[in-house]
Amino acid sequence: MSLRFALLGLISMKPASGYDLKQTIERSINFIWNATSPQIYNTLRKLREDGYISTQDLPQKGKPDKQIHSITPSGREALEAFVSEPIRSSVTRDEVLLRIFLGNFTDSAAMRRELRSYLERVREERSFLESVEARVSSHPGPNREARRYQLLSLRIKVAQSRATERELIAFFEDETSPSAFLPIDG
């Protein structure tokens, strides 16, 4: 459902082709919401069917026409309605956390290896996100209000990565003290 609104939001900033949207997602909101090209094109088709976007063919020399998508007034209304809804916690389905939760069902050395590998990926993601934050901050662009919200979402994700990193480090530093955790059924 949110891919619809992610695409509407990006198109409202600048009309774009499906390819352009995929590139923009990878450069801007991939840390929040990612999508494959088929998901993007299927969602664009549905948005067009719902009257939320219009599509114009842009002729290209030696290539098929490029389809440029623009938001319609009803698309803008739908986007505004979505953004205006109360912010509430989302239902999380996190395979990584589920695997960690069930970590006692595997060899503990293998689980620790996986957790160390996960820690390295979290560090790499945090470092990448911090570099994106620095780049965005140094090139504020013309729409200051939009940039403030974009930076807020990025900074929240950076903070989540830092918190995950801290918890994993604490786990490795205190591996001998599982009694700190209460039993779930207790």
C-alpha positions as a printed Julia matrix, in Angstrom:
186×3 Matrix{Float64}:
  0.0     0.0     0.0
  2.71    2.52    0.91
  4.55    2.02   -2.37
  1.59    3.78   -3.98
  2.15    6.79   -1.78
  5.94    6.67   -2.08
  5.56    6.85   -5.86
  2.87    9.54   -5.68
  5.12   11.59   -3.42
  8.11   11.27   -5.72
  6.01   12.05   -8.81
  4.51   15.09   -7.07
  8.04   16.44   -6.6
  8.92   15.87  -10.25
  7.17   14.02  -13.11
  9.2    10.91  -13.89
  9.39    7.65  -15.79
  9.37    4.27  -14.04
 13.11    4.01  -14.61
 13.65    7.49  -13.15
 11.54    6.54  -10.12
 13.61    3.4    -9.52
 16.8     5.5    -9.62
 15.3     8.12   -7.3
 14.21    5.44   -4.82
 17.72    4.03   -4.75
 19.22    7.51   -4.16
 16.7     8.85   -1.69
 14.17    6.63    0.1
 15.67    3.16   -0.25
 16.43    3.19    3.49
 12.69    3.64    4.14
 11.0     1.9     1.27
 12.5    -0.11   -1.53
 10.89   -1.68   -4.55
 11.78   -3.75   -7.54
 11.22   -2.47  -11.07
  8.24   -4.84  -11.63
  6.63   -3.6    -8.39
  7.1    -0.01   -9.52
  5.63   -0.58  -13.0
  2.68   -2.58  -11.63
  1.96    0.14   -9.07
  2.22    2.87  -11.73
 -0.33    0.97  -13.85
 -2.72    0.79  -10.86
 -2.19    4.47  -10.05
 -3.05    5.35  -13.64
 -6.16    3.11  -13.53
 -7.24    4.84  -10.3
 -6.8     8.25  -11.94
 -4.01    9.3    -9.55
 -1.43    9.83  -12.29
 -1.48   10.7   -15.95
  1.07    9.41  -18.4
  2.54   11.15  -21.4
  4.71    9.48  -24.03
  8.0    11.25  -24.63
  9.52   10.25  -28.01
 13.18    9.22  -27.88
 15.54    8.86  -30.79
 16.41    5.22  -31.48
 14.59    3.99  -28.36
 11.02    3.25  -27.38
  9.0     6.21  -26.16
  9.59    7.11  -22.52
  6.47    7.3   -20.36
  6.51   10.31  -18.05
  4.1    10.13  -15.14
  2.56   13.2   -13.47
  0.32   13.4   -10.43
 -3.32   14.35  -11.02
 -5.45   16.47   -8.69
 -7.1    13.3    -7.31
 -3.65   11.78   -6.83
 -2.56   14.86   -4.88
 -5.73   14.6    -2.74
 -4.99   10.91   -2.03
 -1.38   11.72   -1.15
 -2.44   14.56    1.16
 -5.02   12.29    2.82
 -2.37    9.59    3.39
  0.16   12.02    4.86
 -2.54   13.64    7.03
 -3.52   10.35    8.7
 -2.42    9.99   12.32
  1.11    8.65   12.6
  1.02    5.32   14.38
  3.4     2.44   14.75
  3.41    0.1    11.82
  2.95   -3.62   12.09
  6.44   -5.0    11.91
  7.38   -8.26   10.32
 11.12   -8.41   10.74
 12.74  -11.69    9.76
 16.09  -10.65   11.23
 14.59  -10.02   14.66
 12.56  -13.24   14.47
 15.72  -15.24   13.7
 17.51  -13.55   16.61
 14.54  -14.21   18.9
 14.69  -17.9    17.96
 18.51  -17.99   18.06
 18.61  -20.64   20.77
 17.35  -23.21   18.22
 20.63  -23.22   16.32
 24.24  -23.8    17.15
 25.32  -20.89   19.35
 28.65  -20.44   17.53
 26.8   -20.21   14.21
 24.33  -17.71   15.67
 27.14  -15.56   17.04
 28.8   -15.63   13.6
 25.53  -14.5    12.02
 25.12  -11.74   14.6
 28.68  -10.51   14.02
 28.01  -10.47   10.29
 24.76   -8.6    10.92
 26.62   -6.09   13.11
 29.03   -5.4    10.24
 26.13   -4.86    7.81
 24.45   -2.5    10.3
 27.71   -0.54   10.64
 28.05   -0.31    6.86
 24.43    0.84    6.49
 24.84    3.43    9.24
 28.01    4.74    7.67
 26.31    4.97    4.26
 23.27    6.73    5.75
 25.49    9.2     7.58
 27.25   10.0     4.3
 23.87   10.52    2.62
 22.84   12.8     5.5
 26.05   14.83    5.1
 25.5    15.11    1.33
 21.86   16.16    1.71
 22.74   18.65    4.44
 25.48   20.26    2.34
 23.17   20.67   -0.68
 19.91   21.87    0.83
 18.07   22.48   -2.45
 15.3    24.98   -3.1
 12.53   23.47   -0.95
 13.7    23.92    2.65
 10.51   22.53    4.23
 10.62   19.33    2.14
 14.3    18.89    2.97
 13.6    19.22    6.72
 11.19   16.27    6.61
 13.46   14.24    4.36
 16.37   14.77    6.74
 14.19   13.88    9.72
 13.31   10.5     8.19
 16.97    9.88    7.39
 18.11   10.87   10.9
 15.52    8.57   12.48
 16.85    5.68   10.4
 20.45    6.58   11.39
 19.39    6.6    15.06
 17.76    3.18   14.64
 20.95    1.82   13.1
 23.03    3.24   15.95
 20.67    1.69   18.52
 20.87   -1.7    16.79
 24.65   -1.44   16.7
 24.8    -0.58   20.42
 22.56   -3.53   21.34
 24.61   -5.98   19.3
 27.86   -4.71   20.83
 26.34   -5.0    24.32
 25.26   -8.56   23.53
 28.81   -9.55   22.64
 30.24   -7.76   25.65
 27.8    -9.49   28.01
 27.39  -12.95   26.44
 27.82  -14.61   29.81
 24.79  -12.94   31.4
 21.6   -14.33   29.78
 19.91  -14.13   33.22
 19.35  -10.43   32.51
 16.42  -11.52   30.35
 13.14  -12.51   31.9
 11.35  -15.6    30.62
  8.61  -14.73   28.14
  5.98  -16.87   29.86
  6.91  -15.45   33.32
